[in-house]
Amino acid sequence: MSLGDEREGSGGYGGTGQTRTRLPDTGGDVYGGARRGGRSSSRSLVTVVGVVVILIAAIAFANRGGDDTTSKTDGADKPVTSPTAATGKTPVKSGYARDQQGAQSAAANYAVALGSAEMFNKAKRDAILQAIITPSRVSQFEGTLDKAYTPEFNKNVGLNEDGSTPQGYTFVSRTTPIGTKATQASADNATVEVWCSGLLGLAGENSTNPVTSTWFTITMQLQWTGGDWKIVTHSQKDGPSPVPGDDRASSADEMAKAVEEYGGFTYAR
């Protein structure tokens, strides 16, 4: 079964952009640019594409190793963070537990990695897949995603053709698990649903791809192999999506600053 066969509904990784965002009170367009009507197709591809910023060292993974989780500052006392660097103490020292709770922890962490900005860089993407996909399926996942992350796709989400971020902008691609549910679990196999929210877009003045939010649920089939839980297959559907609030959309500067200064999370139960 191919990665593309596993998708459900019309959404790709990160959903179809159904969550609405209130526009700023001054001016009609977020960041002063045109709002794109095709956000759903971009996020969709991100998930055929990407299951949707963990630095490769952090992929070792979320709750397994390393105690370098303290905050750092640069010369201007500005926090220096990795976009999805772990914060707080590491909850699990080595691997995930071989039980239902461990499977849920693995699925939540894998959702974060697969929805990260690192997936737009082939070397980092391959390292992520090597870390979380069952060995017999790695080549298949790599091939499918290599065909999806094309120069055209990168341009569609606002990046340069090589996947780099245009000068003056901050690229945002994050997935945040809201909750998990195991629908099947044994010593060797588990099926886990992960309810998530996602962010995707470019933060910057006059961005025509402003950061938008989505809601989606990922179902992962996991297998215990090599002493850890690994992904065998996954599928995705939209929602559940909450009723949008009356929050004012933040400015480009506010959004870029938040992304640069607030590290994301890894999860464990």
HELIX and SHEET records of a PDB file:
HELIX    1   1 GLY A    4  GLU A    6  5                                   3    
HELIX    2   2 VAL A   30  GLY A   32  5                                   3    
HELIX    3   3 ARG A   39  VAL A   48  1                                  10    
HELIX    4   4 ILE A   56  ALA A   60  5                                   5    
HELIX    5   5 GLN A  100  LEU A  114  1                                  15    
HELIX    6   6 ALA A  117  PHE A  120  5                                   4    
HELIX    7   7 LYS A  122  ILE A  132  1                                  11    
HELIX    8   8 PRO A  135  ARG A  137  5                                   3    
HELIX    9   9 VAL A  138  ALA A  148  1                                  11    
HELIX   10  10 PRO A  151  ASN A  156  1                                   6    
HELIX   11  11 ALA A  252  GLU A  261  1                                  10    
SHEET    1   A 2 LYS A  72  THR A  73  0                                        
SHEET    2   A 2 PRO A  79  VAL A  80 -1                                        
SHEET    1   B 4 THR A 170  ALA A 185  0                                        
SHEET    2   B 4 ASN A 189  ALA A 203 -1                                        
SHEET    3   B 4 THR A 212  THR A 225 -1                                        
SHEET    4   B 4 ASP A 228  ASP A 238 -1                                        
END                                                                             
